[in-house]
Amino acid sequence: MPRFDLSQFYPLTIAVLTVSDSRNADNDSSGDLLCQLLQSAGHQVAERTLLPNNKYQIRAVLSQWIASDMVQVVLLNGGTGFAAGNCSVEAITPLLDDTVPGFGELFRQLSFNELGSAALQSGALAGLANGTLLFAMPGSGGACTLAMQQLILPQLDGRTGPCNFVAHIKNSPSQRCGA
């Protein structure tokens, strides 16, 4: 029976959601950045959506992606800060089966090096829902770059040891290979 090969890269199918009351398809630079980084790493962008800070609209789109057999990972940027109107964290939290506390903790720690104590206002979080891995990060380009390069992309690569998230998501290579 074939095993999950830890020396192989397995491209994942990923959806990108930008949450913003001021951005649109023409100026969503952080969404553009996330898609570019994903594609450069070898992953496939399955869908991309931009929504306002409305927890019910956010939940509706996320619920569709979580229920889909196609979407393995969701990257959400924006609406995670401690500011009036931001609702990404409260939109996502009830949908999660399991949380990944280390993502938010490490993101804030890394952000502290650049922002100082303002980093504690970040609501960055991650978790699993129906085998779909979700990451929520601030919407600034710097925050997206930090999260992607230092935390997310390494964990979306089956070659990263001693562990990564590839084996934990739906339709993962480990499930396809019978490991």
Helices and strands as residue ranges (DSSP letters): E 13-19, H 29-41, E 44-51, H 55-67, E 73-77, H 88-92, G 93-95, E 98-99, H 101-115, G 116-121, E 125-129, E 132-137, H 141-147, I 148-152, H 153-155, G 166-168, H 173-177
